Amino acid sequence: MKNYSDEELSRELNSWEIEKKSGGFGSSYKTLYRTDYTTIAAKAFHIPNQQTGEVHHFDLSIRIFQRKRKSDNWTEKFNHSENEYGTHKQLDIKSGNGKAVAELAKFLNAQFTQVGKTLEQDTFIVDKPENVNFSLLLKNMSTIQKEEFGQGIRIETLKEYKEFLERNLDKNETFIQNWLDAEGGKYRKQRCLIFGIEFIDHKREGELSRKRFDILTRSSIIKNEYVIIELKSPCDDIFKIVETTSVHGGSSVEYHLSPEISRAIPQILRYKSIFENTSDDDDDLRRIGIKKGSVKKCIILLGKRNHADPIWEDHFQSLKNNFSNILEIWTYSDLIDKLEITIKNLEENLNYLELT
């Protein structure tokens, strides 16, 4: 009886895939239960109607692999027992406190969905992402399928980022920065998509002349044009409106900028000045891995919009629209709105791909 190494067994059992065979036949494996010493897998063999080519039914078999030590190879075993009515072979899949049985039920339900259909290509059945061999999945996809798959993944990712921001508008600046830098920056490039897909090559916490910027990103590759983003807290105030009435009956409006934005404005403009006046061979630029260029935009991200107060909204929009063509104020509400538009555009494009 054949022995299997860990790698050979994984390759043998494959993943949630119904593999198309010649003549309309198909086969599918799923690991139902696995420990260091026992592996239980189900195999379905799909049998077509010879006239129509549609799957008529499928045969089921259970495979059990065991070993005594982790260093051993796997050996396939078959269990049987004897009852009072005589010899009766039965397959024991009681391992795992019912987990194997539960996984078997899911596997059978997935196979039933193929009955009455023609197996025109390999079919991947996704129950849980951890059960999918994504390398194999992508290998068997057409270029169009890969494009649709990638587009769908990006849409779902951006939706999760949008929901994350909506849930955490009461958090501080450090909380947002820690989220961007989680697990040593493993997801930083992806998570910086919240600022817009028009920006590329995000750098975090770079230092120039002992001044540390939050995010430096690029808006143009050929021209070396950059954007500096200064992160503040979603719960920060932006400004207060103070309206006073004179003794003559006239009125005037004053903007009382919050301490946070009052500090952020000179801070980000100082970063711009230092960056643009740095020499081409500057050690800090070389360490960060960027070339000298011009800063076309400085964005301060803080606070959230006060949708409940139409006067505040009106004044903020006026301030935002007329502040500067270089210096901009974004709220986290603006960021969420921006994500909604991006998601909608990607969804419409995905729908177009599916229809054509």
C-alpha positions in Angstrom: 0.0 0.0 0.0 1.4 3.4 -1.0 2.8 5.7 1.6 2.5 9.5 1.4 4.7 12.3 2.7 2.9 15.5 4.0 3.5 17.2 0.6 2.3 14.2 -1.4 -0.8 13.8 0.7 -1.8 17.4 0.3 -1.3 17.1 -3.4 -3.3 13.9 -3.5 -6.3 15.3 -1.6 -6.1 18.7 -3.4 -8.7 21.2 -2.3 -12.4 22.1 -2.8 -12.2 21.3 -6.6 -14.3 19.3 -8.9 -11.8 18.3 -11.6 -13.2 17.7 -15.0 -12.2 14.4 -16.6 -12.7 13.2 -20.1 -16.2 12.0 -21.2 -18.0 14.4 -18.8 -16.7 12.6 -15.7 -15.3 14.5 -12.7 -13.7 13.9 -9.3 -13.5 16.0 -6.2 -11.6 15.6 -2.9 -12.0 17.4 0.5 -10.1 16.9 3.7 -12.8 16.4 6.4 -10.6 16.1 9.4 -6.9 16.3 10.1 -4.5 15.9 13.1 -0.8 15.1 13.2 -1.7 11.4 13.1 -5.1 11.0 11.3 -6.4 12.5 8.1 -9.9 11.7 6.8 -10.9 12.8 3.3 -13.9 12.3 1.1 -13.9 11.6 -2.7 -16.8 12.1 -5.0 -16.6 10.6 -8.5 -19.2 12.4 -10.8 -20.8 10.2 -13.5 -22.6 11.8 -16.5 -25.6 10.8 -18.5 -24.1 9.4 -21.6 -26.7 11.1 -23.9 -26.8 14.6 -22.4 -23.4 14.8 -20.8 -25.0 16.2 -17.6 -23.9 14.8 -14.2 -26.4 12.0 -13.4 -25.0 11.1 -10.0 -21.8 10.7 -8.1 -20.2 7.9 -6.1 -18.7 8.6 -2.7 -15.7 7.1 -1.0 -14.0 7.9 2.3 -10.2 7.7 2.6 -8.4 7.5 5.9 -4.7 8.1 6.4 -2.8 7.4 9.6 0.7 7.4 11.0 2.3 6.8 14.4 4.8 9.6 14.5 5.0 13.0 12.9 8.2 11.9 11.1 6.4 9.0 9.5 4.8 8.9 6.1 1.0 8.5 5.9 -0.5 5.1 5.2 -4.1 4.7 3.9 -6.2 2.6 6.2 -9.7 1.1 5.9 -11.8 0.4 9.0 -14.4 -2.3 9.4 -16.3 -3.9 12.3 -18.4 -7.0 12.9 -22.0 -6.9 14.3 -24.4 -9.6 15.6 -26.0 -10.1 12.2 -22.7 -11.3 10.7 -19.8 -9.6 9.1 -20.6 -6.1 8.1 -18.0 -3.7 6.8 -18.5 -0.1 7.9 -16.3 3.0 7.6 -15.6 4.8 10.9 -15.5 8.6 10.6 -16.3 9.4 14.2 -13.0 11.1 14.7 -13.0 14.7 15.7 -16.1 14.8 17.8 -18.3 14.9 14.8 -16.3 17.5 12.9 -15.5 15.0 10.1 -19.2 14.2 9.8 -20.2 17.9 9.7 -17.6 18.6 7.0 -18.8 15.5 5.0 -22.4 17.0 5.0 -21.1 20.2 3.5 -19.1 18.3 0.9 -22.1 16.2 -0.1 -24.3 19.3 -0.5 -21.7 20.9 -2.7 -21.5 17.9 -4.9 -25.3 17.8 -5.3 -25.3 21.3 -6.8 -23.4 19.8 -9.8 -26.1 17.1 -10.5 -27.9 18.0 -13.8 -25.0 20.2 -14.9 -22.4 19.6 -17.5 -18.8 19.7 -16.2 -17.3 22.0 -18.9 -14.3 23.1 -16.8 -12.8 22.5 -13.4 -15.1 23.9 -10.7 -13.9 25.4 -7.5 -16.3 25.2 -4.5 -15.4 27.7 -1.8 -16.7 26.8 1.6 -14.0 28.4 3.8 -11.1 30.4 2.4 -8.6 28.3 4.4 -9.7 25.2 2.5 -8.8 26.7 -0.9 -5.5 26.1 -2.7 -5.3 29.6 -4.2 -2.3 28.8 -6.3 -4.2 26.0 -8.0 -7.3 28.2 -8.2 -5.5 30.9 -10.1 -3.6 28.4 -12.3 -6.9 27.0 -13.6 -8.5 30.4 -14.2 -8.7 32.1 -17.6 -7.4 35.7 -17.9 -10.9 37.1 -17.7 -11.7 35.0 -14.6 -8.5 36.3 -12.9 -9.5 39.9 -13.7 -13.0 39.4 -12.3 -11.6 37.6 -9.3 -9.0 40.3 -8.5 -11.6 43.0 -9.0 -14.0 41.3 -6.6 -11.3 40.8 -4.0 -10.4 44.5 -4.1 -14.0 45.6 -3.8 -14.6 43.4 -0.7 -11.3 44.7 0.8 -12.3 48.3 0.3 -15.7 47.6 1.8 -14.1 46.3 4.9 -11.8 49.3 5.1 -14.8 51.6 4.8 -16.6 49.8 7.5 -13.5 49.9 9.7 -13.4 53.7 9.4 -17.1 54.0 10.1 -16.7 52.0 13.3 -13.7 53.9 14.6 -14.6 57.6 14.1 -14.2 58.0 17.9 -10.6 56.7 18.0 -7.4 58.7 18.1 -4.5 59.2 15.7 -2.4 56.5 17.2 -5.2 53.9 16.7 -5.3 54.7 12.9 -1.5 54.6 12.6 -1.3 51.3 14.4 -3.9 49.9 12.0 -1.9 51.0 9.0 1.3 49.5 10.5 -0.1 46.3 11.8 2.2 43.2 11.7 5.3 45.2 10.9 3.6 47.0 7.9 2.6 43.7 6.2 -0.7 45.2 5.0 0.4 48.9 4.8 0.5 49.2 1.0 -3.0 47.7 0.7 -4.5 49.7 3.6 -3.1 53.0 2.2 -5.7 52.5 -0.6 -8.1 54.3 1.7 -6.4 57.5 0.6 -7.3 56.9 -3.0 -6.2 54.6 -5.9 -4.7 57.6 -7.7 -1.8 57.6 -5.2 1.1 55.1 -5.3 4.3 54.2 -3.5 3.2 55.2 0.0 6.0 55.9 2.5 5.2 55.9 6.3 7.0 57.8 9.0 9.9 59.0 6.8 12.4 61.4 8.3 13.9 64.4 6.6 16.2 66.7 8.6 14.9 65.2 11.8 11.3 66.0 10.8 9.0 63.0 10.5 6.1 63.0 8.1 3.1 60.6 8.4 2.6 59.6 4.8 4.5 60.6 1.6 2.9 59.3 -1.5 3.2 59.9 -5.3 0.7 61.3 -7.7 3.0 61.2 -10.7 5.8 58.8 -11.6 7.4 60.7 -14.6 7.4 64.1 -12.9 8.2 62.9 -9.4 5.3 64.7 -7.9 4.4 64.0 -4.3 1.6 64.4 -1.8 2.2 64.7 1.9 -0.6 63.5 4.2 -0.7 64.5 7.9 -2.8 62.1 10.0 -4.7 63.4 13.0 -7.5 61.9 15.0 -11.0 61.2 13.7 -12.3 62.6 17.0 -10.4 65.9 16.7 -12.3 69.2 16.2 -11.7 71.2 13.1 -13.1 74.6 14.0 -15.9 76.3 15.8 -18.1 79.0 14.4 -18.6 82.1 16.5 -21.2 84.6 15.3 -21.3 88.0 17.0 -23.8 90.8 16.7 -22.7 94.4 16.9 -24.6 97.2 18.6 -25.7 98.5 15.2 -27.4 95.2 14.5 -24.8 93.8 12.1 -23.3 90.4 12.5 -19.8 88.9 11.9 -18.6 85.3 11.7 -15.3 84.1 13.2 -13.6 80.7 12.6 -11.9 79.4 15.8 -9.6 76.8 14.5 -8.9 73.9 16.8 -5.5 73.5 18.4 -5.0 70.3 16.4 -5.4 71.9 13.0 -3.6 75.1 14.1 -0.6 72.9 14.8 -1.0 70.7 11.7 -1.0 73.6 9.1 2.5 75.0 9.9 3.7 71.4 10.5 2.8 70.1 7.1 3.9 73.2 5.3 7.3 72.9 7.0 7.6 69.3 5.7 6.9 70.6 2.2 9.6 73.2 2.4 12.2 70.8 3.8 11.4 68.2 1.1 11.6 70.5 -1.8 14.8 72.1 -0.6 16.6 68.8 -0.1 19.5 68.1 -2.4 19.4 65.3 -4.9 22.0 63.2 -3.1 20.5 63.6 0.4 21.1 60.7 2.7 17.6 60.8 4.1 16.1 60.6 0.6 18.3 57.7 -0.3 17.4 55.9 2.9 13.7 56.3 2.3 14.2 55.2 -1.3 12.7 58.2 -3.2 14.0 60.8 -5.6 13.7 64.5 -5.1 10.6 66.1 -6.5 7.9 68.7 -5.9 5.0 68.5 -3.4 1.9 69.3 -5.3 -0.5 68.7 -2.5 -0.5 68.7 1.3 -3.5 67.0 3.0 -4.4 67.2 6.6 -6.7 64.4 7.6 -8.7 64.9 10.8 -12.1 65.0 12.4 -15.4 64.2 10.9 -18.2 66.2 9.3 -21.0 67.6 11.4 -23.9 66.5 9.2 -26.4 67.4 11.9 -25.5 71.1 11.7 -26.2 72.6 8.3 -24.5 75.9 9.2 -21.3 74.0 10.2 -21.5 72.0 6.9 -21.9 75.1 4.8 -19.0 76.9 6.4 -16.7 73.9 6.3 -17.5 73.4 2.6 -16.7 77.0 1.9 -13.4 76.7 3.9 -12.5 73.5 2.2 -13.2 74.8 -1.3 -11.3 78.0 -0.9 -8.5 77.1 1.4 -5.7 76.5 -1.1 -5.0 74.5 -4.3 -2.0 73.0 -2.4 -3.2 72.7 1.2 -6.3 70.7 1.7 -8.4 69.6 4.7 -10.0 66.2 4.6 -12.2 64.7 7.2 -12.5 61.0 7.8 -16.1 61.4 6.5 -14.6 62.7 3.2 -12.4 59.6 3.2 -15.4 57.3 3.6 -17.3 59.2 0.8 -14.2 58.7 -1.4 -14.2 55.0 -0.7 -17.9 54.7 -1.5 -17.3 56.3 -4.9 -14.3 54.0 -5.6 -16.3 50.9 -4.6 -19.2 51.9 -6.8 -17.0 52.5 -9.8 -15.2 49.1 -9.3 -18.6 47.4 -8.9 -20.0 48.9 -12.1 -16.8 47.9 -14.0 -17.1 44.3 -12.6 -20.7 44.1 -13.7 -19.7 45.2 -17.1 -17.0 42.5 -17.3 -19.5 39.9 -16.3 -22.0 41.0 -18.9 -19.5 41.1 -21.8 
